[in-house]
């Protein structure tokens, strides 16, 4: 995460400095441009910057909900696996043989095949097939068991499927590209305004644009990180699902 943050900060500050240099050079070519830009009021840049920061903050606060939703989805998925294994314990031994291993296989595929790439590619076909296999196996294995047990297993399998769907929806539910485009355009407008209003003082312009560019870069990178709750150093932990798989594997031995 720190490397991506450093990269984002460098791009933002480099773009801000480039705007400052370009604005100064553009104004020095013709005196009439200096007179035209002189009408810009520097203090107007403050509410522009404040509005941009408030917008980023509101966007980040909305996206922060995904972290709690992501953690809830992972815990629900792990809980469903525990429940499926516990329900099967009351069935006949012939029906439960190998059931824990199949549950563990689903969890293992979700962790090793689906989890690493789900934020970019969505669901994994092999994990989906294993979930479908669990449904058909539950019908076959427990066909002779009581209706209450079969109903409970069916409902828990639906809960497992819903938890997986929620996890995938959160992982792939990024901000639309039009929102990112709007953010970058607004950042460009704010930095350009600052560069133009201070272009007659090149040194001050460079410092102001440098600091504003760094500030904007930090804000944009924070929104980017929050928009991906399953990626990076602050990502939602897979520990609940991993612990469930470990317990199921132990039960299968």
Secondary structure, DSSP 8 states (H G I E B T S, - for coil): -HHHHHHHHHHHHHHHHHHHHHHHHHHHH-HHHHHHHTTS-TTHHHHHHHHHHHHHHHHHHHHHHHHHHHHHHHHHHHHHHHHHHHHHTTS-HHHHTTHHHHHHHHHHHIIIIIGGGHHHH---HHHHHHHHHHHHHHHHHTTTS-HHHHHHHHHHHHHHHHHHHHHHHHHH----HHHHHHHHHHHHHHHHHHHHHTTTSHHHHHHHHHHHHHHHHHHHHHHHHHT-TTSSTT----HHHHHHHHHHHHHH-
